[in-house]
Structure formats: C-alpha cells, structure tokens
C-alpha cells in the first residue's frame, strides 16, 4: 500500500534581537524561535503526493499584518497531518517546533531533505541550503529574490506583502518536492544509506522534544558563576601582565595579540612574515583546509628558525626627550601664542616613551619542536601546542605561566560563549540550544545558541551550576556511556586487546595516566581526567605531542595492535576506493586519499577518526537516546529529556520519578543491539557500559550505583 506523502513548509514572522557583547560591539541575530512571544506563525503550505504526482500547493495565512486569516486553516492543516504517513520538509525540525507550539499534532514518519542530503554527501562539506541544492540538482529554484530585499531591511514575514510570501512559500514547497524525488532516485543505487537517513529522522523527533523542553536556568547561580569568572579573569590578567613585564620589559603588553604572544612564549620575532609563511607552507589549500607543514629534520628546522627570525630583547622604557614625555611638540605662532593642536612627536609616535633594547633575551624562551608549531604570526600559542611544549620545560615559572594563560583564555571563552550566550538566547528561565544534525562531517551532533557541545567534560565547568530542575524538589540526572570511543574502536577493529581490557575491567584512562606519569616523574603528574584526551588521541590517529605523549601514543598502538592494524586497513581502503563504509551503511568519502612518496597517506587523521567518532557518536548514541525516548512515551513521565552532549543524556527529573528514570535510562541506552537489529538489520553485541549521576544541578552531581548486565 503506497504511503501518503505530505510536503510541508511554514514561514514565521521573527524579529532581529540586538545586543552588545563583551567587546562592546553592537551585534544582532535573527530570532526564529517559536518560544518568543514576539514571533508569530505567518503561513503554512503543503502539497500531497496523490496518484504519482504532487498536488497543487495549498497555502494558508495564519497571522499577517494585512492579509486576513484563512478561514478554517488550522483544521485543514491538521487534517492533512492526520492523512500523512510521511511529512517531508527541508530542515523540517524548525517547522515542527512551530507546528507543535501552535497546537498541531503529528506522530508518524518524517523525511528531512536537508538531513537526507547531508547523509548522501558522505562527509564532504557542501552547501545544504535549499537554493544551493536546487542549483546543484537543476531543480525549480527558490524565489529568494522576492523576499530577500525585505529581509535585508529587517522586515519580517509578518509585514512582507502577502502575495510575495505566498509565491515564495509555494516555490519552496515545489523545490522541496523535486529535491525529495531526486533523492529517491539517487538512493536506488545507495540503498545502504537509507537506514542512516531513517534513524536520523527518528532522532530528529527526539531533538524537537528536547528543544521544546529546554533547560531551566537558575539565574542567580549563573550570575554567581559569572562574578567568580570575572574576578578570576581580573586576577589572572593582572598576574600574567606583571609576569610578562618581568620577562619582556617595559613594552605594551597585549595578551590578546597572537603576534605578541608568539614573541612572549618563543622569544623570537619574524623578519618577513610573507617569506615565513612560504617557507613553512602556512595557509589553506583549494579546499579551504590548512596546508600540511613541510617535513624537516630537527636540525634543519632549528637552522631555518634562526635564519628567518631574530631574538627578542628585553626593552627598557625611557621618557622621550624630544617631547618631554607629552607625545606632542610645542609649536607657536608668529605672535608667540601656541597652536590649539600641537603636532604629534615623530620620534616616539605620540606615546611619549622610547624603548631601548637591552642585551637580555626577552620572553619565556620556549623552543618550538617542528613546523607544526609555526603560524602566520610566528608560532602557535593555542592550548594544545602550549600543553605539549610545557612538558619540555623544567622551569616552574614557564609551566605556571602556561597554565594560567590557558585558564585566562578559557575563562574569556566561558564568559563570551556560555555566560553571555545563555543570557542572550534563553527565553525567560528556559534555554533551548539548537541541535544541528548536518554540521559535523562525522555525523555527530553540534549545537548553537549557544554551542553546548563544546562544554568541557567532567566536573571542571561551573557554568553547569545554572542547569537546574524546573520542578520544586526535582533533580538533574545525567547518564553517559563509559569509554564509548574506546569500546567502539574495539568493535570496529576486532582488537583482542581492547576486548580484554573491557572483559577484565581494566581502566584505559588509568593505564594512560600511569604510563605518562612514569615516563618522567620530575614532570607535573596528571590525573585520570587529564589522561582521557591522550587515551582518545591515538584512536583518532594522533601522533604529535610532547616526548611523553608521543611515547604513550606509540605504546598504545603496541598494546592495542589490532587497532593499529585496522588503521592501516582503513588507509588502504581509502586509497583504493576513496570511500569507507561503516557497518550501519554510513559512508565517508576521501577523494584526496593517496600515499605520498614519504609513505604518509593524505587525510590520515580523517580516515582513522571519522569511523570511530561517527560510529560512536553519530550511530550508537542517537540510537541509545531513541531507545530512552521510546520508553519515555510508553510511561508518560513528568520528567523531561532536556539535553544530549557527546555521549551524555540529561534529564530534568520530577520528584518521585528517580527510580523509574534510572531504570529507563539504563534500559534505553543499553538497548543498542535491539535497535541496530531493527534499524540496520545487524547485531551490535559489543559490551557497553553507562554511568548515571544525580544532583540538584548539572555540576554538583553524585554517582548513582546500580546493577546491570552488560550487553
């Protein structure tokens, strides 16, 4: 029996929100949210697929400044939703949030043409907007030109002339119908991708619900964290500046300048930046990807550094004698009176200060290790590079400075991205981050407004104190998969050593910690949480780092030789077919994969990274969350699913429902074998484990002990 297909699109009248960020720059963003009472649903249109053809588009006015409301519009729309077996739309999550908030009901299948196109692109990033896809596939074009002048003038759909909205909306639906048909034809030869598209569209339903539920924000807790961050930022800024002056001399200190930080950390200044970039191949290729640095023997690298840079010397400041420190030269008219505006002193450029280089080398004198440490400004001063180089220094002053500098930059990010972002995007007391299914090349979720996927892991992020329960007496419960990437690397590679670790309960992060700490006991020791990034890095093909990190990465692949062998097979497959397919059918293209004369394989990082990260966080995690969501529907809980981050799922737990929530989280997240059998037709019997924590907020949490049989 043929399915009833309904292609649908909504337009909403949304407002630009103006705000001032911490840089004091006036900015704005278009708030499309159906949860903002100032926004309105303007129109809904749809077309039905009947007798192998799409019907004429029916278009309804819901709320417009001049056009009367279409009589019985809501009933017509609900009747169409009731008739449909599949609703089709382009980035239809947005449409369904509006429909649900306006009281419409739908609980059957969804086909998002944006999500389907993303899966069909196989990890190759190309524009996914409807206009670009219409051009690519030679479809009827979106009628951007009708409404773009109004949107550019910040006139919303509520006030755009109705006849233009109707023509534009009908055009959108016609284009989406045509795109859907093209996708069905393309999938005839790529039917193995259908399960991934089907799963992604089920997951879309879960994301709609989580966005509608949102996260309750305790404003007083958020304000308290903000104050703590601001105080710490002032403290770090003052301390870092004082220490920078000590090693740089009396010059202008700018910790936000990449150029200054390059001189500060490495004690060298580039002679000619254009030549520097040419020598170290700094820039991007035709794909917009960073160029690969040249291979250099350490002695050649050091010689090249000395040739193209000079040592920075500590500067001593003296008062400019020409202007007596004023920055201006006194100038008088013929009658002896002074000019109202004296000329700037050319000797000191108006600063009133002259700087004289001493014989002492300035800066922290960190030695770069390879061309990977270079940047267009000289040398990198990012967190990853500095952590690596910190291990090479025996000076406590240098190591402490690096730690404080990394914290300084982190707090700036926390304030601008998270504190400001939460305050900017929350509606009342509820924050609804936007989940994005089609951004990351691997297929995992990203999010925006703000990007909560970038929250630091573990108990190191006090902003989560503001994530509290909306229910009086309620709690926040977090469940997450334990060592998921490690386990999935074992599942995909068949590595017997990984399986032995799991069966014998060996903690891979403890192994990492102990190896790194024993490499050089005189270096700062790391804890298990710190070790996690090093455990995961060789899973993704990472090899660079400090001597003890590189030694660990080599040891990891010796210990887990099956993973190493699998990495080699992946590279051979990518070179041969330019494609890697996961057991679920999800695919990644590597059209530039080839072995270089030195043996290196282009795109190695992506070739070994995408399968592990994709299988773990783009296939397993969504299926586990779907399993929980289905159980939620069966039990009609008052507790709410509110957020998923990486391999975690957060619940706003209603008082008295803790036991059933824990049971459903456990059952749902560990039902991967059953869901894989259902959606992909394959087993996934590899052992999984989860941890569940509870707290009065998402920061202060304690583990909930429970028993379960690993599946």
N, C-alpha and C positions, 0 to 999 in steps of 0.2 A: 504494500500500500504506500503510495507516494506521500512524502511529508509535506505539510503545509508550511511554506516559506514566507516569511514577512520581512521585508527590508525597511528599516525604520531610521528616522533621524529627527533630532529635536534641535531647536535653537532657543537660546535663553538670553535675556537682557541682563548683562553683567556690567559692573562698574569697575573702573580703574581705582585702585587703592594707592594713595600717595603716602610715602613715609620717608623719614630721614634715618639713615643708618649711622653706624659709629664713626664713619669717615666724614659725617656731616654733609653728605651728598644727597640731594633730593632725588628719590627714585620712585618708581611706580610699578605695579604689576596688575594684570587683569584678573580679577577675582571671578572665576566661573562657577563658584560653589553654589549648589542648591540650598546650602545651610545658612547663607547670608540673606536676611530678610529683605535687603535692598535689591536683591536679584529676583528675576521673575522668569517663569517659563513662558516663552512667547509663542512658539508654534511646535506642532508635531505633524510629521508627514509619513506616509508609508505606501508601499506597493506590495501586492500579493502575487505570488507565482501560481498561476492557475492555467491548467491545460498547456503546460510547457511554454508559457510566456508570462512576462511581467505585466500586471495590470497598470492602467494609468494611475499616476500618483494621486492619492487623496491627501489634501493639505488643509490643516485646521489651525485657526487662530485661537490661541488660549488667552493671551494677555498682551495687548498692544496699545500704544498711546492714542492711535486714531482709528484703527480697524476694529469693528465690533467683534465680540467673541462669537465663534462659530457655534450655533445652537446645537446642543446635544453632543458637542465634540468629545467630551470625556467618555460618554457611553460608546461612541463609535470606536474610539481608540481602545477602550477596554475590550470591546467585542472582538477587535482584530487581534489583540494579545491572547484572548481566550481561544481564538481559532488557530493561532500559530502553533506549530510544533517546534520551529526554529526561528528565532529572531536574528536577523543579520544587520550589522551596522559597522561603521568604521570607527574604531576606538569607542566602542559602544558602552564601556563602563561608565563614561560620563553621562550618556543618555539614560542609562538605567538608574543612576543615582537621582537624576531629576524626576524620572517617572515614579520611582518608589516614594520619593519625598512628597510628590503630588498625589499620592494615594492609589496609583495604579498597581495592579498585581500581575506577576508572571513568575512561573516556577519551572519552565521547561528549558529546552536547549538554546544556547547562544552560539553564534558564529561571528567572531570579531575579525573582519577582513584585515585590520591592522596587525593583529596577533598572528593570523594565518600567513600574512606576507612576511612577517619577521621570521617565522619558522622556515619558510621557503627560501629565505635569503641565506640560511645556513651559516650564520655568524659573520657574514660580510655586511658591514655597515653601509647602508644606502638610505636615502630619504624615504620615509614611510608615510608622509602626509598624502592625502587623497589626490591633490593636484599633481604631485610628482609621480605617483603611481599611474595616474591617468595618462600622463605624457609617456611614461616608460612602456605601458602596455597598449598605447594608442586607443584609449577609451574616450567616451564623451567627457569633455573637460569640465571640471568645477568652474563655476562662474564667479571667480574671485573678483573680477573687475567690477561686478555690480555693487558689491558692498564694501570693498577694501577702502575706498576714499572716506566712507563714513567711519569705519573702524580706526583708520589713521587719525581721524579728528576726534577720537574718543566718544563717538556716538554709538550707543549700544543698539542691539537688535530691537529693543523696545521702541526706539524712536526712528529707526531706519524706515523709509516708506514701505508699506506693506507689499505693494506689487513687486518690489525688488526682493524682499525676503522670500516671497512665495516662489518667484522664479529661481532664486538662488537655492532654496531648500529642495525644490523639485529636482534641480540639476544635481545636487548632492546625492539624492536617492538613486537617480538614474545611473550616475557614475559608480556608486557602491554596488548596485545590482550587476553591472557589467564586470566590475572587479571580481565579485563573487563567482561569476560564471567562468572567467579566465582562470581563477584559482582552481576550480573543479577540474578544468581541462589539464592544467599543469600537474595536478595531484594524481591523475590517471597513471602517470609514469613515475610517481613518487609517493605511492600509497603508504609506504613505511613511515611517512611524516604525519599521516592522519592521526594516529594515537596521541602524538605530542600536541597537535593542534586541539584535539578533543579535550585532553587533560587541561591544557592552558585555559580553555574556555570554561571548564568547570571551576577551575581555580579563580577565574575572573569573578564568578558569583561570590566566592568567599571574600575576595578583596573588596567588592562592593559593600558587603555587610560590615567588614571591619572599618572601612572608611566612614560608613554611616554611624557606626557605634562610636568611633573616635576614642581618644584617650583623655581622661579627666585630668586637668592641670590644676594642681594646688598652687595658686598664685603666690601665697606668702612663702611657700617653700622655694619657689622659683626665684623670688626676689632675694631671699636669703642667700641662695647659691650665687646669684649674680653679684651681690655685695661682696661675698667671700672671694669670688674670682677677681673683681675689680681691685680689691685691696691687695690680693696676691700679685696681680699684674703690676700695680704701682711699686710694690716691694721688689719684684724681680727686675723691673725696668731700672729702678734706681741702683740696685746692686750690680746689674750687668753693665750699666753705663760707667759706674765707678771702676769696675774691674777692666773695662775696655779702655778707659782713660789711662789706667795704670800701664797697660801694655802697648797702647797706641800713641800716647802723648796728648798734647793739648790741641786736638783737632775736633771737627764736628762729628759727633757720634750719631750714627743712624742705623739702629738695629733692624730697621725695616728695609734697608737697601741691600740688594743682592751683591752689588758691587763692593760696598763697604764690608759686608760680612765675608766676602771672598778674601779681601786683604786682611781682615781681622783674624780669621782662622788659619790661613795658609801663609801669611806674611809675604805675599808676593803680589806684584801689580803687573798687569798685562801691558806689553809695549804697544802692540797693534791688535785690536780685537778682531778685525777682519781677517788678518793673517792667522790669528789664533784659531778662529772658527774653521778656517780652511785646513789647517794642519791637523786638527782633531775631528774633522768631519762633523762639526756641530751644526744642526739644522734639521729639517724634515725632508722626506722623500716625496715622490709624486703622490703617494697615498696619504700624506699628512702624518706619517709615522716618523718618530725620531730616527735619524741616521745612526747606523752602527759605528761606534768608535773604531779607529784602526787598531790592529794588533801591534803591540810594541813590547820588546824586551824591557824589563825594568830599567836597565842601564840606559837604553835609548830614550825611554820615556823621561827619565830624570835629566838627561842631556838636553832634550827638546824643551823641557820646562825652563831650564836655565837660559836657553837661547832666546826664548820668546817672553820672558818676564824678568822683572828686577825685584830685588829685595826691598820691602817697605821698611823705612826707618822711623823711629820714634820722633815725633815732631815737638818742637819747643815753641810755644807762642810768645810773641813779644808785641808790645804796642807799636803801631805804625807811627814812625816819627814824622812822616810827611803830613799826616792829618791830625797828629796828636791823639790818635785813637777815636776820632769822631766819625771817620768814614767819609768826610766831606772836606773839600779845600775851601778855605775862606777866600772869597772874591769880592772886590769892592768896585764901585762905580767911580767915574772920574771925580764926582763931587765928594768922594770919601765915604759914602753910605754903602752898606753891604747889600748884596743881592738877596731877594727873598728866598731864592732856592740856590744854594751853592752846588757846584758840580761834585760828582762822586769822585773820591780819590782813586786814581787809576792804579796806584801801587798796591793797595790792599783790596781793590774792587768793592769799596764801601763797607768793608767789615770792621775796619779799624784795627785789625790784627794781622800780623805777618807770622808765617810759620817757617821755622828753620829746622831742617833735618839734622838730627844728631848722628852719631856713629853707631847707636844701638839699634839692633833689629827689632822691629815692632811686631805685634801680633802674637798668636799662640803657637806659631811655628809647626803646625801640623803638616805632615808630609803626605801628599796625595800618593796613591798606590798604583793607579793605572789611568788610561784615558777615560775610563768610565767616571772618574771623579771630576772631569772638566765640565765647564758650562760656558755659555756665551759671555758671562761676566768674569770668567776666570776659572773658579772652582765651585763645586756644589756645596751648599750649606743646608741641605734638607735633612730631615730626621734620619732616614735610612743611611745616608752617607756618613753623617756625623756619629751615629751609633757604631758603625763599622770602624771608623777611624779612632774613636775613643779608646777602643781596645789596644791600639798601637801606642798609646801614650802612657808613660809611667808617672806623669805629673798630676798630682791631685788637683792642682789649680785648673788645669786644662779639662780634666774629666768633669769636675764640678761645674765649670763654666758651660760645657756642652749640655749637661743635664738640665741646668737652669735655662739655657737658651731654648732647648726643646720644649720645656714646660711653658716658657714665655710664649712661644708661637702657638702651642696647643691651646692655651687659655684664650689667646686672641681669637682663635678659630671657634672655641666653645662659645665665647660671648657673641660673636657675629653670626655664626651659623645656627647655633642652637638656642641660646637665650633670646637673641633678637628674633630669630626665625619663629620660635614658639609664640612669642608675644605678637608677632606680625600676623601669623597665619591662624591662630586659634580663633574660634567663634565663641565668644562668651568664655565658658570654662572648658570647652572641648577642642582638642587639637585633632585634625583629620589630615594626616600626611597622605600624599598622593602616591599610591603604589604604581610603579611603571614596569610592565612586563616586557617591553621591547627596546630597552636601552642597552643593557649589558650584553656583550657579544656571546657570553656563555649561556644565556638564558635565565640567569638568576634575577631576582627582583632588584630593582633600585627604587628609590623613593625621592620625593621632592616636597617642598613646602612644609617643613624643611626635610633635608635628607637624613632620616633617622637610621638608614642602613649604614651610615658612617659613624654611628655612635661607637666609642671604644668598648671593647669587650670587658667582661669581668667587673669587679667592684671598684672601678677606677674613674667613674663618671658621675659625679654628684648631681648632675642635671636630672638624673633619673629619680631623685628625691621628689621632684614635682609630679611624677607619674603616679597618681594615687587612685584610690577607688572612689567612684561617684556614689557608692552606697554607704549609708551610715553603718559602721561596723563591718564594712567589706574589706577585702584584701586584694592585692595583686599577686597572681600566680604565674610563674614563668616555667615553661618546660622547654628543654632543648636537647637535641641529640648530642651524645657524648662521643667525641673523636670521630665525627662523621666522615670528614675528608680522608682520614687515615683508613677507616674501615672500607670506604668506597674505592680507594686505591687498591686495597687488598682484594675487593670483589672483582674489580675490572682486570687486575693483573694476574689474579690467581696466585699471588705470592704466598708461599707457605710460611714464611717468617712472620708476615703481618698476621696471618691467621693464628699462628702460635701465640703471638702477643695477646690476641683477643681471647683465645681459649684459656690461656694461663693467667689472664688478668694482669698482664704486665702493662704498666703505665708508660706510653711512648713519650709523654712530656717529661716524666721523671728521668727517663733514660737520656733525653736531650739535655736536661738540666745538669745531671751528674757528669756527663761527658764534657760539656762546655766548662763547667766549674773546675774539673780536674785537669784540663788542658794547661792552665796556668793559674795556680792558686793565688798568685800575687795580684791578679786582676779582680775587679769587682765581681762578686758572685751573683748569679741570677736565681730567681725562684721559678717555680713551676709555671706560673702565669707568664712570666717573661719568656720562658722557653718555648711557648706554643708557636710563636711566629717562626722559630727555627725548625720546629718539627714539621710544619706545613711547607716550608720553602722548598726542600728537595722533592716533595710530592709534585710541585709545580715546575720543576726543572731549574730552580735557583742554584747558583754555584758561587756567586760573588759574596764577599763579606770580609770580616777580619780573619786573621790566621786561625783562630779557634773556631770561628763559624765555618770556614772552608774545610777545616779538618773534620768537623762534625758532619757536614753535608757528604763528604766522601765516606765517612764511617756509616752514615745512614744507608747509603746505597750498597755498601758492602754487607751490612746487616740484613737489608731487605733487597736481596739480589734479584728477586722476582720483579720488583717494581722497576729496577734498573733495566732489566731485560725487556720489560713491557715498553718502557720509554723508547728503547731502540726500535722495537717493532712499530710503534706509533710513527716514528720519524720515517722509517722505510715506507710505511703505508701512505703517509702524506706526500712523500716524494713521488711515489709510483702513481697514486690515484688523485692527488690533490684534495683528498676527502677523508674524513674519519667519521664513522658511524657508531653511535652508542647502542647498547642492547635495546634501548627503548625506541630506536629508529631516528632519534635526533641526530642531525648531521652538522659538521663544521667543514667549511671549505678552506683550503690553504693553497691558493693559486700561486703563491710565490715560494713554495717549499722546494728547495733544491740544496744539494750538498756542494759546499764551496771547496775550492782547492785545498784549503787547510783542514778539511774534514767537518767543519761546522755546518749545521743544517739551518738554513734560513727559517725563521718563525718557530724555532725550537721551543721558546717559552710558551707560546700559544698552543703548540702541538701537544705538549705534555700537560699544560694547565687546563685547557678547555674541557677535556674529557672528565677529569676528576671533579672540577668545580661544577661543570654542567650536570653530571650525573648526580652529584650530592645535593646541590642547592637548587637546580632547575628541574630535576625529576623526582628525587626522593622526598625532599622537604615539602614541595607542593602536594604530593600525594598523601603524605602524613597529615598535613593541615586539612586536606579534603576529608580524610578519614575522621578527624575530630569534628569537623563542621557537619558531616552527615549525622554523627551521633548526637550532636547538639540539637539538630532538628527533631530527632526522634524523642528527645527527653524534655523539650520545651523548657529549657533552663532560663532563669532570670540572669544568670551570669553571662558575660559578653566576651566574645573574641574581639580583641582590640588592636593587636599589632603582631606582625611577624618580622623578625630581623635575622638575616642569615639562616641559622638553623634553630631559631627560637620562636616560640609562640607564647604570647602574653594573654592572660585572661583577667578581666575585672570580675572578681568572684563575689557573688551575692552571699550575704550572711546565711550560714546553714547549708550551703551547697559545696563546701570544700571537698568532702569525701567523694561525691559523685563527679565533681570536676576533675579531681586527680585520677579517678578511675577511667573517665572518658579520654583524658589526655594520654594516659598510658595505653589504653586500648587503641585509640585512633592513630597515634604516632607510630605504634609498632605493628600496624596492620598493612605494612608496605607489601608483603608477599601477596595478600589477597587483592589489593588494589592494582598491583602490577599485573596479576593474572587477569583481572577484569579489563583494564585499560590497554595493556600492551600484549596480553596473551603470553607472557613469560613469567617465570618464577623470580623471586628476589628473596632467597632464603638466607642470605648472609646475615650473621648476627648483628643486631642493632642494640643500642643502649640509650637510655634517656636519663636526664636529671630533672627534678622538679623542685622549685623553690617557692617560698611564700613570704610576703612581707606587707607591712602597711603602706609601703611604696615600692617602686621597682629598684631601689638602691639598697635599702636595708632589708635583706632577704635571708632566710634560713632554709636549708635543705629539708625537704620532706622525705622521710625514709619510707620506702615501700618495697614490696617483693614482687618480682615478676619473672617469667620465663623468657629469656632472650629468644627472639625469633630469627 
